[in-house]
Amino acid sequence: MFIVTPRVFFARLTEPEKVALFTACLSDATILRWVVEFAMSERIRSDNADLVTGLQALVTAGLLTAERQTELLA
């Protein structure tokens, strides 16, 4: 389990992942809501159910692989 700032967490994403995520925000309000909520958080915990659910939504949307989700939560 880890606890980091949103900036540190988003820095773990690759540039193509960031571009895909922010592009998806333009057309998917659910993804936008997730990004905004986590960006406004003081800290992000890897065991937070909303984080796990949000990352799973990104996998379902084809923005991340399941393997990458596991890496981001490690």
C-alpha positions as CSV (number, residue, x, y, z in Angstrom):
1,M,0.0,0.0,0.0
2,F,1.2,3.5,-0.7
3,I,0.0,7.0,-0.1
4,V,1.1,9.8,-2.6
5,T,0.0,13.2,-3.8
6,P,-2.1,13.3,-7.0
7,R,0.9,14.8,-8.8
8,V,3.1,11.9,-7.8
9,F,0.4,9.4,-8.8
10,F,-0.2,11.0,-12.2
11,A,3.6,11.2,-12.8
12,R,3.5,7.4,-12.7
13,L,1.5,7.4,-16.0
14,T,3.4,7.4,-19.3
15,E,2.9,10.3,-21.6
16,P,0.7,8.2,-24.0
17,E,-1.4,7.1,-21.0
18,K,-1.8,10.7,-20.0
19,V,-2.8,11.8,-23.5
20,A,-5.3,8.9,-23.8
21,L,-6.8,9.7,-20.3
22,F,-7.2,13.4,-20.9
23,T,-8.6,12.8,-24.4
24,A,-11.1,10.4,-22.9
25,C,-12.1,13.2,-20.5
26,L,-13.4,15.2,-23.4
27,S,-16.1,12.7,-24.2
28,D,-16.7,10.6,-21.0
29,A,-18.0,12.5,-18.0
30,T,-17.4,9.5,-15.7
31,I,-13.7,9.4,-16.5
32,L,-13.6,13.2,-16.2
33,R,-15.3,13.0,-12.7
34,W,-12.7,10.4,-11.6
35,V,-9.8,12.5,-12.8
36,V,-11.1,15.7,-11.2
37,E,-11.9,14.0,-7.8
38,F,-8.4,12.5,-7.6
39,A,-6.7,15.6,-8.8
40,M,-8.4,17.5,-6.0
41,S,-7.4,14.9,-3.3
42,E,-4.7,15.7,-0.8
43,R,-3.4,12.2,-0.9
44,I,-4.1,9.1,-3.0
45,R,-4.0,5.7,-1.3
46,S,-3.4,2.6,-3.4
47,D,-6.0,0.7,-1.4
48,N,-8.7,3.3,-1.9
49,A,-11.7,1.5,-3.5
50,D,-12.5,4.5,-5.7
51,L,-9.0,4.4,-7.1
52,V,-9.2,0.7,-7.8
53,T,-12.7,1.1,-9.4
54,G,-11.5,4.1,-11.5
55,L,-8.4,2.3,-12.8
56,Q,-10.7,-0.7,-13.6
57,A,-12.9,1.7,-15.6
58,L,-9.8,2.8,-17.5
59,V,-9.0,-0.8,-18.3
60,T,-12.6,-1.4,-19.4
61,A,-12.4,1.7,-21.7
62,G,-9.2,0.3,-23.2
63,L,-7.1,3.2,-21.8
64,L,-4.9,0.9,-19.6
65,T,-4.1,-2.8,-19.6
66,A,-4.9,-5.0,-16.6
67,E,-1.1,-5.5,-16.2
68,R,-0.6,-1.7,-16.1
69,Q,-3.4,-1.3,-13.5
70,T,-1.5,-3.8,-11.3
71,E,1.7,-1.9,-11.8
72,L,0.1,1.4,-10.9
73,L,-1.3,-0.1,-7.7
74,A,2.0,-1.7,-6.6
